[in-house]
Amino acid sequence: ASSERPQETLIVQDERHLTQISSLSVRLADATRELEDAKASLDEALRIGEEYTSRLEAVRGEQRETLAELQSAIEECERLHLEDRERSLEVASLQQECNELKSRVVFYQETSAVQASRCETLEAE
């Protein structure tokens, strides 16, 4: 009878150990699934991150191109503005010359009229 008790105790202990092992196996399987789910989520997050990084790089490239185009347009506007100023100065100078020529024409017309009047006076005498 005394030899049966240690065996019964060992059997009970073995059953407890088997139950614990089974429970641990279930927990390990659950943890493995959770880990695989977490890895899948991480992989998806990484894929999305790479996609956004790629898009961001494309947008940055477009921004650099747009900035270069704007810079070129600004330089062209500045060049045209300088040309416009130069032309405005030329126009002002030509207008001044025209006014001077008009004044001369008026002066010559008046002088011619005076001379014509003198000639008529001299011819009449």
Rosetta constraint file for C-alpha pairs under 8 A:
AtomPair CA 1 CA 5 HARMONIC 6.78 0.50
AtomPair CA 2 CA 6 HARMONIC 7.28 0.50
AtomPair CA 3 CA 7 HARMONIC 6.68 0.50
AtomPair CA 4 CA 8 HARMONIC 6.04 0.50
AtomPair CA 5 CA 9 HARMONIC 6.00 0.50
AtomPair CA 6 CA 10 HARMONIC 6.04 0.50
AtomPair CA 7 CA 11 HARMONIC 6.05 0.50
AtomPair CA 8 CA 12 HARMONIC 6.07 0.50
AtomPair CA 9 CA 13 HARMONIC 6.05 0.50
AtomPair CA 10 CA 14 HARMONIC 5.91 0.50
AtomPair CA 11 CA 15 HARMONIC 6.08 0.50
AtomPair CA 12 CA 16 HARMONIC 6.15 0.50
AtomPair CA 13 CA 17 HARMONIC 6.08 0.50
AtomPair CA 14 CA 18 HARMONIC 6.04 0.50
AtomPair CA 15 CA 19 HARMONIC 6.08 0.50
AtomPair CA 16 CA 20 HARMONIC 6.09 0.50
AtomPair CA 17 CA 21 HARMONIC 5.96 0.50
AtomPair CA 18 CA 22 HARMONIC 5.96 0.50
AtomPair CA 19 CA 23 HARMONIC 6.04 0.50
AtomPair CA 20 CA 24 HARMONIC 5.98 0.50
AtomPair CA 21 CA 25 HARMONIC 5.95 0.50
AtomPair CA 22 CA 26 HARMONIC 6.26 0.50
AtomPair CA 23 CA 27 HARMONIC 6.21 0.50
AtomPair CA 24 CA 28 HARMONIC 5.88 0.50
AtomPair CA 25 CA 29 HARMONIC 6.05 0.50
AtomPair CA 26 CA 30 HARMONIC 6.16 0.50
AtomPair CA 27 CA 31 HARMONIC 6.01 0.50
AtomPair CA 28 CA 32 HARMONIC 5.96 0.50
AtomPair CA 29 CA 33 HARMONIC 6.20 0.50
AtomPair CA 30 CA 34 HARMONIC 6.16 0.50
AtomPair CA 31 CA 35 HARMONIC 5.99 0.50
AtomPair CA 32 CA 36 HARMONIC 6.08 0.50
AtomPair CA 33 CA 37 HARMONIC 6.04 0.50
AtomPair CA 34 CA 38 HARMONIC 6.02 0.50
AtomPair CA 35 CA 39 HARMONIC 6.05 0.50
AtomPair CA 36 CA 40 HARMONIC 6.11 0.50
AtomPair CA 37 CA 41 HARMONIC 6.16 0.50
AtomPair CA 38 CA 42 HARMONIC 6.02 0.50
AtomPair CA 39 CA 43 HARMONIC 6.00 0.50
AtomPair CA 40 CA 44 HARMONIC 6.16 0.50
AtomPair CA 41 CA 45 HARMONIC 6.07 0.50
AtomPair CA 42 CA 46 HARMONIC 6.03 0.50
AtomPair CA 43 CA 47 HARMONIC 6.12 0.50
AtomPair CA 44 CA 48 HARMONIC 6.12 0.50
AtomPair CA 45 CA 49 HARMONIC 5.99 0.50
AtomPair CA 46 CA 50 HARMONIC 6.09 0.50
AtomPair CA 47 CA 51 HARMONIC 6.16 0.50
AtomPair CA 48 CA 52 HARMONIC 6.15 0.50
AtomPair CA 49 CA 53 HARMONIC 6.01 0.50
AtomPair CA 50 CA 54 HARMONIC 6.07 0.50
AtomPair CA 51 CA 55 HARMONIC 6.21 0.50
AtomPair CA 52 CA 56 HARMONIC 5.91 0.50
AtomPair CA 53 CA 57 HARMONIC 6.12 0.50
AtomPair CA 54 CA 58 HARMONIC 6.28 0.50
AtomPair CA 55 CA 59 HARMONIC 6.16 0.50
AtomPair CA 56 CA 60 HARMONIC 6.06 0.50
AtomPair CA 57 CA 61 HARMONIC 6.13 0.50
AtomPair CA 58 CA 62 HARMONIC 6.25 0.50
AtomPair CA 59 CA 63 HARMONIC 6.07 0.50
AtomPair CA 60 CA 64 HARMONIC 6.14 0.50
AtomPair CA 61 CA 65 HARMONIC 6.29 0.50
AtomPair CA 62 CA 66 HARMONIC 6.05 0.50
AtomPair CA 63 CA 67 HARMONIC 5.93 0.50
AtomPair CA 64 CA 68 HARMONIC 6.15 0.50
AtomPair CA 65 CA 69 HARMONIC 6.19 0.50
AtomPair CA 66 CA 70 HARMONIC 6.07 0.50
AtomPair CA 67 CA 71 HARMONIC 6.01 0.50
AtomPair CA 68 CA 72 HARMONIC 6.15 0.50
AtomPair CA 69 CA 73 HARMONIC 6.11 0.50
AtomPair CA 70 CA 74 HARMONIC 6.06 0.50
AtomPair CA 71 CA 75 HARMONIC 6.23 0.50
AtomPair CA 72 CA 76 HARMONIC 6.17 0.50
AtomPair CA 73 CA 77 HARMONIC 6.11 0.50
AtomPair CA 74 CA 78 HARMONIC 6.14 0.50
AtomPair CA 75 CA 79 HARMONIC 6.16 0.50
AtomPair CA 76 CA 80 HARMONIC 6.11 0.50
AtomPair CA 77 CA 81 HARMONIC 5.97 0.50
AtomPair CA 78 CA 82 HARMONIC 6.25 0.50
AtomPair CA 79 CA 83 HARMONIC 6.27 0.50
AtomPair CA 80 CA 84 HARMONIC 5.99 0.50
AtomPair CA 81 CA 85 HARMONIC 6.21 0.50
AtomPair CA 82 CA 86 HARMONIC 6.23 0.50
AtomPair CA 83 CA 87 HARMONIC 6.14 0.50
AtomPair CA 84 CA 88 HARMONIC 6.02 0.50
AtomPair CA 85 CA 89 HARMONIC 6.23 0.50
AtomPair CA 86 CA 90 HARMONIC 6.22 0.50
AtomPair CA 87 CA 91 HARMONIC 5.99 0.50
AtomPair CA 88 CA 92 HARMONIC 6.11 0.50
AtomPair CA 89 CA 93 HARMONIC 6.11 0.50
AtomPair CA 90 CA 94 HARMONIC 6.09 0.50
AtomPair CA 91 CA 95 HARMONIC 6.01 0.50
AtomPair CA 92 CA 96 HARMONIC 6.19 0.50
AtomPair CA 93 CA 97 HARMONIC 6.28 0.50
AtomPair CA 94 CA 98 HARMONIC 6.10 0.50
AtomPair CA 95 CA 99 HARMONIC 6.13 0.50
AtomPair CA 96 CA 100 HARMONIC 6.21 0.50
AtomPair CA 97 CA 101 HARMONIC 6.13 0.50
AtomPair CA 98 CA 102 HARMONIC 6.03 0.50
AtomPair CA 99 CA 103 HARMONIC 6.13 0.50
AtomPair CA 100 CA 104 HARMONIC 6.26 0.50
AtomPair CA 101 CA 105 HARMONIC 6.11 0.50
AtomPair CA 102 CA 106 HARMONIC 6.13 0.50
AtomPair CA 103 CA 107 HARMONIC 6.05 0.50
AtomPair CA 104 CA 108 HARMONIC 5.94 0.50
AtomPair CA 105 CA 109 HARMONIC 5.94 0.50
AtomPair CA 106 CA 110 HARMONIC 6.06 0.50
AtomPair CA 107 CA 111 HARMONIC 5.98 0.50
AtomPair CA 108 CA 112 HARMONIC 5.82 0.50
AtomPair CA 109 CA 113 HARMONIC 6.06 0.50
AtomPair CA 110 CA 114 HARMONIC 6.17 0.50
AtomPair CA 111 CA 115 HARMONIC 6.07 0.50
AtomPair CA 112 CA 116 HARMONIC 5.86 0.50
AtomPair CA 113 CA 117 HARMONIC 6.04 0.50
AtomPair CA 114 CA 118 HARMONIC 6.24 0.50
AtomPair CA 115 CA 119 HARMONIC 6.06 0.50
AtomPair CA 116 CA 120 HARMONIC 6.15 0.50
AtomPair CA 117 CA 121 HARMONIC 6.13 0.50
AtomPair CA 118 CA 122 HARMONIC 5.98 0.50
AtomPair CA 119 CA 123 HARMONIC 5.94 0.50
AtomPair CA 120 CA 124 HARMONIC 5.97 0.50
AtomPair CA 121 CA 125 HARMONIC 6.37 0.50
